[in-house]
């Protein structure tokens, strides 16, 4: 057990196959080595065995908070969902904000570990240190919004006040490989198919009921110093300052116009580096400004809600009235995010602002990751243009009317085309000889940063442990915003080391579990003070950074045992030297991936993408059989045959 501050020292292990619930404590050495949330969650998943079937009963689905979750620490409303991904086959962790992570802590838990598979649909109710399973058969087939409202009435609570509801829509039930888990205010654990795993277990929702019971710091003076220092940094940052900073004013979509101006915004399935480049080349009416944060704020913004303990309020709630196939639709939803707008808009060949709002809302209700849903439809548009889908239906560029309907069709697998797209980019590419049409790495599609412009994002996508992802190591902080210092986005030298540094830092914040946006203002000094103050530990900056490195290497080690190695640290061919060169401000650019991989592996101490046994020993990772690779051996990763 652990007596560290910030922990409840209580984890529930729920076997859905027989309905049993067992309670266990947190091992203190594990808490010190892996911090919490993402780190501890991945360790629990690892202990279940890397060779499990992602959709089988042996796969573990871990809902984890960290030692700073639900505390006074700024932006500490996050929760991590860790599992083996059905989309990529890698270990994955997917986080969402709001209040569920805080309420899970306040209800008496550090984590919930679901294994097995229920015979009939169930939902879990968490309250006062206990977990109860209830019948959810009457909710199966309903969208998340209807599910949320029904459960709120059944458990006699008030969501947003003393109740959080994390659940799936038809996308998860029908095992769409990129199905998401939704939180009460449309916050999503979107990436990696966590909702698909939840659906495979017949688990419709996890309901957490609790009043506010914030943990108190073990070392109040150190915590106070760190908290005050962090608040000062946040309020003085041009990015995070409340009611002034770009993130506070425009949300994540503050980046739409910036990405467009840099020619770093993938457009038309990555064929172009901006909507202007597409407009100039094809003469079409498309303009990223129409879906920018500035446009949204001026025209359709209705509210700016926030998550637990967050002064930034990056969420932008919007309301639109739009005609869809002769029907007037009134939608109020949060939040109009940059990544969602990119995938469902410019990358799919259009910039209809209100149609994107309708699509985001429908993805949320159906329980689909907005990034993969949009990118899958863009992939289908390109495949249609090349005649690869003629036998099952086609989708034209920019046809947002059909896209709106396609979202529910994918979630419910209503027709052959929707059923195919529900399988994700890797399976579509394999079945239709469409690898050239895919923007995926390890089976997960890229975010809204073009690696021909932002070279750090190129090596970041390639080496992300959960497939293409901007949130494993957010190098645009340095390449666009100059945090912690400005670097040239087109320069590839040094990006391997920079990416590794961001990856380790984000492994720390994800394990605390606090929002990554604090890193636009805070640094390792603030992290150490708040972590020590809450837990009562006395770790230094190097100790904490080593913990981040340990977590990242544990994930890579898991993937190595599954069969991933350096060959999987790739990028879509169109971003490389022999692909499609950048246009406009990125004229002639491509991503120098191999050069960056060499630098990255050297810095990491990996052998062709594999963690050697000496590295595992140095980082005190004492789980599993080891990779069987030694530094200098050049041996490949263990096979998954």
N, C-alpha and C positions, 0 to 999 in steps of 0.2 A: 504494500500500500504506500501511498505518498501523503506526506503532510505539507507539501508545498502549497503556498498560497495561490489562489486562482483556480484550484482544482476542487471538484466535489468528491473526488476519489470514488466515483461510482459509474459503472458502465453496465448497461443492460444487454444481455445476449439473448436474442429472441429466435427460437427455432420455429419457423412458420409451419414446418411439416407436422409437428405435434402440438403446437400452440404453447409450448413451455417457455418460461422466462426465468433466466438465472441472472444473478447480479454479482459483479466482481469489481475488484479495486484496480487502481492504476499502479503499475510497477514504477517505483520512483526512479530507478535507473533508466528505464525507458523514457520517462517524462523528461529527464535531464538530457538524454541523448537525442530525442526526436521531438521535443518541445510540446507537441499536442496537435490537435486538428489534423492537417494534412500529413504531418510526419508520423504521428501515432496511427492515424487511419491507414496509411500505406503499410505500416508494419503489421497491423492486424490482417490486412488483405494478403500480405506476403506469407504470413503464418498459415493461411488457409491453403496455400500452394499455388504457384504460378501456372500449373498445368490444368486448372479447373476450366470447365466450360463456362463462358461468361453468362449463358442463359440457363445453366444447370443449377440444381439446388445447392451444390457445394460452394458456389460463388458467394462471397461475403459482400454485403452492402452496408457500409459503415457511415453513419451520420455522426460527425465529430465536431465539437467546439474546442477551443484552445484556452490556455491559462489567462488570456486577456479578453476572451469573449464575454460579453455581457457585463463588462466592468465600466468604470468611468473613463477608460482609455478612449480617445477619439476614434470614431469609425470602427468600433468593436462589435458590430452587429452581424458578423459573418459566420457561416457554417460551411464545413467541408463535407462532401459526399464522396467517399472513396470506394472503388470497386475495380474489377477487371472489365474493361470496356468491350461490349459486343461490336462496336464500330471499328475499333483499331486492333483489338487483341492485346493491347498494352495495359499496364496499370493506369488508372486515371483518377483524378480528383477534380470535382467540379463544385464551385462555391456559389452561394447566393447571399445577398444582403437582406435587409429588412429587420425582422425582430425574432425570427425563429431560433437563430443561434444563441441569442441572449436568453430567450425564454427556456431553451433546453437547459442552459446552465442554471437558471433560476428555479427550474423544476427539480433540480437535484442531480443532474447528470452531466458527465463529460462526453458521453457517447452512447449510441444505440447501434448494436451489431445484429443485422438481420441475416439469417441463413435459412436454408430449406425452402420449401414451396408450399403455400397453403392450398388445401383441396378446393376451397371456395374463396372468393374475394373477401379480404378483411381490411380493416384499418386499425392503426395502433393509437391509443390514447395515453399520453404521458402526463402525469400529474403527481406532485408530492413524492417523488422518488419511486414511483411505481409505474409499470407499463401494463396495459390491458388491451387485448385484441377484441375487436367487435366485427360483426358481420357487415360486409360492404357490397353484398350481391345486388342490392337495389341501386347502387351508385355506379355499377359497372356499365360502361358505354356512355356515360355522361361526360361533358366537357368539364374542365377544371373549375370554371366559375360557378356552374351549377352545383358541382360537388362541394365546393367551399361553402356555399350558402346553405346547403342541406346539412352538412356536418355542424356548422355553427349552431343551427337550431337543435340538432340532436344532442350535443354535448353541453348545452345551456351555458354557452360562453359568448364572448363578443370579440370577433377577430379584429386585430389592431389595437385591442385594449388589454385583454388578458389571455388571448388565444392566437396561436399561430397554426396554420394548416399548410403542410407540404404534401403535394399530391401529384397524380398523373392524370392526363386526359386519355382519349382513345389512342393517341400515338404510342404511349407506353403500353397500354393494354394489348395492342396489336403488334408489339415488338418492332416498331420502327427503330432502326439502328441508331438514330440520332434523337430519340425521344428525350425530353427534358423532365425534370422535377420542378414544379412550380411552387412558389411561396405565395402567401396571401395577397400581396400587393404586386403580383406579376413579376416578382424577382425570380430568376431562373437558375438552377443548376443545369445549364443547357448543354454543355459539351460532353462528348464521350458516350452518350447513350445511357446515362444513369437512370432515366425514366424507363428505358427498355428493360433494364435489369429489375427494376421495381415491378414492372408489369409481369415479367416472367415468374415472379414470386407470388403473384396474385395479391400484391400489397397496393391498395388504392391510395392510401394517405397515411401520413404520420401527423398526429394532432398533439400539440403541446400547449398545456394550460398552466399558466402561472402568473402570479403578481410579480412586481419588480422586487428582486432580492439581490442587489449587486454585491458581488464578493468584495471584501475589504482587503487592502494591501497588507502583506506581512511586514513590510518596511515602509511605513507611511511617509517618512521624510524623503527617502530616495524616490518614492513614487511621486510625491508632490513636485519634486524638482523636475523629474522627467516629464510629468504631465504639463506643467507650466511651460517648459521649454518647447514641448511639442505643439501646444496651443499657440504659442508665439510664432513658431515657424509656419503653421497652417494659416493663421490670420494675416501674415505678412507676405505670403506667396502670391505671385501674380496668377497662379493657376487655381489655388484652392481658397483664397480669401473669400469669406462669406459675402454674398451679394455683390462681389466685385470681380473675383477671379474668373477666368474663362470657363473653368469646370462648373463653378457655382452658377454662372449666368446662363450657360448654354448646354450644360451637361456634356456627356462624352461626344455629342455631335458637334461640339466646337471644332472638331478636327476635320469636318467635311470640306469646308472651304480651304483649309490649310493643305490637306492632302491633294485637292484638286490643283491648287496653285503650284505645288511642287511636282506635279505629274507623278504622284505616288499613290493614286487611287485606282485600284484595279477595276476596269470597266469592260463590259461585254465579255464576261468570263476570262478576264485578264488579257484580252487581245489588245487593249489600249491601257495607257497609264493615266488617263483622265477622261472625263466626259467631253472636254474640249477637243481632245485628240480624236475621239470618235465622231464628234460633230463636224470637225474639219474634214475628216477622211470620207465620211458617208453622207454628209449633208442632212443628218437627222436632227430632230428637235429634242435635244437632251442637254441638261444643265444642272450640275451638282448643287448650285446655289439654291435651287428650289427645294432641296431636301436638307439644307444645312441647319445647324443649330440656331443661327441668327434668324432664318426664315421661320422656323418653328416657333421661336419665342415671340416674334412679332405678330404671327397670324393665328396660331391654334393652341398656344399654351394656356392652361386653365389653373394649374396648381403646381407647387414645387414641394412635394412631400419628402421626408427624409427617413433615414434608417436610425437604428439605435445609436445614440451618442455621437451624432454627426452634425456639425455646423455647416457643412458645405452644401448639402441639399442638391446633389447633381441630378436627381430624378426629375424628369420633365413630363408631367401629366398633360395630355392633350385631349382635345375633343374635336371631332370632325363630323361633318354631314356630307355624305357623298352618295351619288347614284351608282348602283351596281346592277347592271342588266335590268334596268327599269325599276329597281327597288331602291327606295331612299333608306340609307343606313346611317344611324347616329351612333358613333362609337366614342366612348371616353375611356382612355386607357393610359397606363404608364408602362414603359417609358419609351420615348422615341430615341433609341440609342444609335450611336454611330455605326456599330458593326451590323445591326439589324437593317438600318437604312441602306448601307452599302450593298449588302447581299441581296436584299429584296428589291433594290432600286438600280443604281448604276451598273452593278455587275450583271444584272439581268436585262440591261438595255433600255431602262426608262428612268425618269425622275418625277413621277407623279406623287407628290407629297402625301395627299390624303389616301391614295390607294395603299401606300406603304403603311400608314397607320392602321388601316383595316387589316392588312396582312399580319402585322406584328400582333395585333389583338387576337386574330384567329390562330396564329401559331401558339400564343400563350394559352388559349382555351383548349386547343387540341393537344398541347404538351409537346411541341416540336422546337428544337433548337433553331432559332431564326437564321443563324449563320449558315448552317448546313442545309436548311430548307431552301433558302434563297439560292445558294450556290448549286444545289442539286438541280433546281429548275433552270439555272443558267447553263449548266452542263447539258441538260436535256435540250435546250434551245440550240446549242451548237451541234449536238448530235442530230437533231431534226434537220438542221440545215445541210448536214452531210449525208442524210438518208439512212441513218443508223437506227431509226425508230419507226420506220414506215409501217411495220406490221402491227404495232400496238398503239399508235397515236403519236401526235407531234405537238410541239409547243413552239410558237413563234417568238422572236426577240421582242421584248418590251410589252408583251400581251398580258398586262397586269389584270385584266378582267378574268382571264383564264387562270392566272396565278392565284387569285383570291380563292377560287373554287378548288384549285388543285391542292391547297393546303389540307383541307378536310379530307379530300380524296386520298391523299397520301396517308394521313393519320388513320383512316379506316380501311386502307388498302382496297378501295372501291372498284378499281379497274386495273387492267394489265400494266399501263404506264405508271400509275400511282404505286402499284405493288412493286414494280421494279425500282422506282426512285426511293422507296422506303428502305431499300437495302443499303443505301449509302454508296459513295463514289467508287470504292474498291471493287465491290461486287458488280456494280453496273459496268465498270470498265472491263472487268474480266468476262462478263457474259456477252458484251456487245463490242468487244475489241475497240474500246474507247479510252484507252489510257492517255491518249493525246488530248482528250477533252476534259480530263480531270485536273482540278486545282488542289488535290489532296496530298498530304504527307502522312504516311503510315495510316491512311484511310480516313483522315479527318481534313476538311477543307480549310483553306487559309482565311485569315481575317482581312481587314480593310487597309493593309499596308503592302505596297508593291515592292518586292525585293529587288527590282531593277533600279529603284530609287533609294530605298532604305536598306542598305546592305546588311546592317545588323539584324534586321528582321529576317533576312534570307537565312543566315546561319541559325537564327532563333527558331524559325519554322522547322528547319532540318533536324535540329538536335533536341527539340521539345520531346519530353518523355511521354506526352499524351497525344502525339500527333500535332499537326500544324496548329500553332497557337501563339497569340501575341502576349498572353499573360504569364507564360513561363519566365520570360526575360524581356521586359518591356524597354528595349533599346531606343524606341522613338522618344523616350524621355530625354535622352541625350541628343539624338539626331534631329529632333524637331524643337523640343522645348529648352534644350541646354541644361538639363538636370542630370547629374550634378554639375556637368560642364558641357559646353557645346562641342559636338564632333561633326565632321563632314558626313552627311548621309551617303554620299557617293563613294567614300573611301572605304575599301574593304580591309586594309591592314589595321590590326588592332581590334577588329570587331569580334574575333573569337574570344579573346580575353574579356572584353567588355560584356559580351553576352553571358559568359559564365558567371561574371560578377553579379549581373542582374538576376540570373537564375537562382543563385544561392541566396541573394537578398529576398527575393520573392518567396522562396521556400520557407524563410523565416516568418515573413508576415502572414503567409497562408497557414502557418502552424500556430501562430499566436491566437486566434484567427482575426486579423484586422484587414481593412480594405487596402488594396494596393495603392489607391489614390493618395494615401498619406505619404507615400514615397515621393510625391511631387514636392513635398515640403520637409518631411522628416528624414533622418538618416540613421545610421547604425548607433550613433551616440544616444539619440532619443529612445531607440529600441532597447538598448541595454539598460538604461535607467528605469524605464517603465517595467520591463521584464523582471529585473532584480527587485524593484520595489514591490511588485505584486507577488512574486513567488517567495521572496526572502533569500534568493540565491545571490551569489557574488561573482557572476561571470564577467569576463572582459569582452571587448569587441571581437578579438580573434577567436575566443571560445564560441561566441554566438555565430560567427561566420562559418566556423567549422561545422556547427550543427546544421546550418543550411546546406553546406557542401555534402554532409553525410546523408541528408534526406534526398538530395538530388541523385547521389550515387546509389542509394538504396533503390530508387525507382528504376534507374538505368540497369542495375543488377537484376532486378525482377524481369525487365524486358529482355535482357540477355538470356536468361534462363528459358524464356518463352521462345527465343530464336532470333531476336533482333540484333543486328550489328551495324557496322558502318555503312553497308549497302543500303540500309533503310533510312539513313540520314540524308535524304535526297530532297529535291525540289521538282515541281512540274517542269517539263522540258522547255516550255515556252519562256521561262524566266532565265534560262542559261544561254551560253554563248551562241549556240546554234539554233536558238529559238527566235522569239519575236523581240526585237530590240525596243527599248523605251522610246517615247515620243516627247515632243515639247521640251520642257525643262529637263527631262530625262532622255533626251535624244541620243540614240545609239547605245544606251546603257544596257548591261545585262548583269546578272549576279555571279560573281567569282566564287562559287561555292567551294570548290575543291581547295583553293588556297586558304579559305577561312576554316575549313574543316581541319586541315593540317595544323594550323595555329591553335584551334580549339582543343583538339585531342592532345597536343603537346602540353597545353596549359592544364587540362584535366588529368593528365597522366593515364589516359585510356589507350588501349591497343585496338585500332580500327573500330572504334565505337564500343568496345567491350571494357568493362571495369576489371583490371587485373587483380589477382588475389592479394598482391601486396597492397594495393589501394584499399581494398576491403579491410585488411588488417590495420593499416594506418588509421582508418576512420572508425575502427572498432565496430564494424558491421559483422556481427557474429551469428547471423541467421542464414540458413540454407547451405548448400553444398559448395559454394564458390563457383566461379566460372571456369576454372581449370586453365585460365590464361595467365601468363606471367609477362611482366614488362620485358620487351625485347624478343618475345617468342613469336609474335606475329600470328598467333593462332586465332582461328575464327571463333565466334561464339558457339556455345553448345547448340546443336541442331534441335529443332522441334519436330523432327520426323517421328 
